[in-house]
Amino acid sequence: MNETIRELLARVGGLPVAVTELEDAADLYAAGLSSFASVQLMLAIEEAFDIEFPDSLLNRKSFASISAIEQTVAQIVKAREAA
């Protein structure tokens, strides 16, 4: 999952730094992630993992770092599997 998120971030994140340079816990907004890019990233993640972000998880915290994105995606997948 981490590798896929990193690939998507590199493709649509528009970051001025290489994704490979970022730690999993690095603040993506401090690294240059814009609000527009976070929406593009969300759409790419939804497509890649065949999920849909619920409104409750559409916030800055969910996309704050690669680790946060991983945790959010895992939470959505787990909820879907439990349903």
C-alpha positions as CSV (number, residue, x, y, z in Angstrom):
1,M,0.0,0.0,0.0
2,N,2.8,2.4,0.9
3,E,4.4,2.0,-2.5
4,T,1.2,2.6,-4.3
5,I,0.5,5.7,-2.3
6,R,4.0,7.0,-3.0
7,E,3.6,6.4,-6.7
8,L,0.3,8.3,-6.8
9,L,1.7,11.1,-4.7
10,A,4.6,11.4,-7.1
11,R,2.2,11.4,-10.1
12,V,-0.4,13.8,-8.9
13,G,1.0,15.5,-5.8
14,G,3.0,18.2,-7.6
15,L,5.5,18.3,-4.8
16,P,8.7,20.3,-5.3
17,V,10.6,17.5,-3.5
18,A,11.0,13.9,-4.6
19,V,8.6,11.6,-2.9
20,T,11.5,9.2,-2.3
21,E,13.0,11.8,-0.1
22,L,10.0,12.0,2.3
23,E,9.7,10.0,5.5
24,D,6.4,8.3,6.0
25,A,5.5,10.7,8.8
26,A,6.6,13.8,6.9
27,D,4.1,16.7,6.7
28,L,2.9,16.6,3.1
29,Y,1.5,20.1,3.3
30,A,4.8,21.5,4.6
31,A,6.4,19.6,1.7
32,G,4.2,21.5,-0.8
33,L,1.0,19.5,-1.2
34,S,-1.7,22.0,-2.2
35,S,-5.4,21.6,-1.5
36,F,-6.0,21.0,-5.2
37,A,-3.3,18.3,-5.3
38,S,-4.8,16.6,-2.2
39,V,-8.1,16.3,-4.1
40,Q,-6.3,14.9,-7.1
41,L,-4.5,12.5,-4.8
42,M,-7.8,11.4,-3.1
43,L,-9.4,10.7,-6.5
44,A,-6.3,8.7,-7.6
45,I,-6.3,6.7,-4.3
46,E,-10.1,6.0,-4.6
47,E,-9.5,4.6,-8.1
48,A,-6.3,2.6,-7.2
49,F,-7.9,1.0,-4.1
50,D,-11.5,0.8,-5.4
51,I,-12.7,2.8,-2.3
52,E,-14.7,5.9,-1.6
53,F,-13.6,8.4,1.1
54,P,-16.6,9.2,3.4
55,D,-17.2,12.8,4.1
56,S,-16.0,12.3,7.7
57,L,-12.5,11.5,6.4
58,L,-12.2,14.3,3.8
59,N,-10.0,16.5,5.9
60,R,-6.4,17.8,6.1
61,K,-5.5,15.2,8.8
62,S,-6.3,12.3,6.5
63,F,-3.8,13.5,4.0
64,A,-1.2,15.0,6.4
65,S,1.4,12.3,5.7
66,I,2.0,9.1,3.9
67,S,1.4,7.3,7.1
68,A,-1.9,9.1,7.7
69,I,-3.0,8.3,4.2
70,E,-2.2,4.6,4.8
71,Q,-4.1,4.5,8.0
72,T,-7.1,6.3,6.4
73,V,-7.2,3.9,3.4
74,A,-6.8,0.9,5.8
75,Q,-9.7,2.2,7.9
76,I,-11.9,2.6,4.8
77,V,-11.0,-0.9,3.5
78,K,-11.7,-2.5,6.9
79,A,-15.1,-0.8,7.2
80,R,-16.0,-1.9,3.7
81,E,-15.0,-5.5,4.5
82,A,-17.0,-5.4,7.8
83,A,-20.2,-4.2,6.0
